[in-house]
Amino acid sequence: MTELQAIEFIQQISPNTGETEAKILLQNAVREFSVLTELQEEVQTVTTQASVFYYPFSLFSGAITADDIIRIDRVDYDGTMMDKLSGSIDDDDYSEAT
């Protein structure tokens, strides 16, 4: 189904819906579907820094806020999958990458 066909379908169900509103509704539906089905997958790379444990999402291209992230499946370092963090981190270890 093309975008135009979807807009026409929305307008058949709701004749008072304008084209712009229908496009917004359609974009919201596509985003919600992507989140629920986890169809979008992307690999991101960030340059690590010594003694830094926190890397804000803003360092990754395309991700502006935590709301843009559905789930992080794994983290690799130098080609090796990292185990989940166990133990505790000292307060001074929370330096942020820039």
C-alpha positions in Angstrom: 0.0 0.0 0.0 1.4 3.4 -1.0 1.2 6.5 1.3 -1.4 8.0 -1.0 -3.5 4.8 -0.8 -3.2 4.8 3.0 -4.2 8.5 3.2 -7.2 7.8 1.0 -8.2 4.9 3.2 -8.0 7.1 6.3 -10.1 9.7 4.6 -12.7 7.1 3.6 -13.1 6.1 7.3 -12.9 9.7 8.5 -14.0 12.1 5.7 -13.3 15.2 7.8 -9.6 14.3 8.1 -7.4 16.5 5.9 -4.3 15.2 4.0 -1.8 16.8 6.4 -3.5 15.3 9.4 -3.8 11.9 7.7 0.0 12.0 7.0 0.7 12.7 10.6 -1.6 9.9 11.7 0.1 7.6 9.3 3.6 8.5 10.4 2.7 8.0 14.0 1.2 4.6 13.2 4.3 3.5 11.4 6.5 4.6 14.3 4.4 2.9 16.8 4.3 -0.3 14.7 8.1 -0.2 14.4 8.5 0.2 18.2 6.0 -2.6 19.0 7.4 -5.1 16.5 11.1 -4.0 17.0 11.6 -4.1 13.2 14.1 -1.3 13.1 17.6 -2.4 13.7 20.7 -0.2 13.6 24.3 -0.6 14.5 26.1 2.4 15.9 29.8 2.9 16.7 31.3 5.3 19.2 35.0 6.0 20.0 35.7 4.9 23.5 37.8 6.8 26.0 40.0 5.5 28.8 38.3 5.4 32.2 34.9 6.4 30.8 31.9 4.3 31.5 29.0 6.6 30.4 28.3 7.4 26.8 25.3 9.5 26.2 23.0 8.6 23.3 23.7 12.0 21.7 27.2 10.6 20.7 25.5 8.2 18.3 24.3 9.4 14.9 20.6 9.5 14.5 19.8 9.0 18.2 18.9 12.3 19.9 17.3 11.1 23.1 16.7 7.9 25.0 13.2 7.9 23.5 14.8 7.1 20.1 16.3 3.9 21.6 13.9 0.8 21.7 16.4 -1.7 23.1 20.1 -2.3 23.2 20.8 -5.9 22.4 24.5 -6.0 22.9 27.7 -4.0 23.3 30.9 -5.0 21.6 34.4 -3.7 22.4 37.2 -4.3 19.9 35.1 -7.0 18.1 34.2 -8.9 21.3 30.8 -8.9 22.9 30.9 -7.4 26.4 29.4 -9.2 29.3 26.8 -7.4 31.4 28.3 -5.2 34.1 28.5 -7.0 37.5 29.5 -5.4 40.7 29.4 -1.8 41.5 30.9 1.4 40.0 32.5 4.1 42.2 30.9 7.5 42.0 34.1 8.9 40.4 33.7 6.4 37.5 30.7 8.2 36.1 32.7 10.5 33.9 30.8 11.2 30.7 32.3 10.9 27.2 32.4 14.0 25.1 
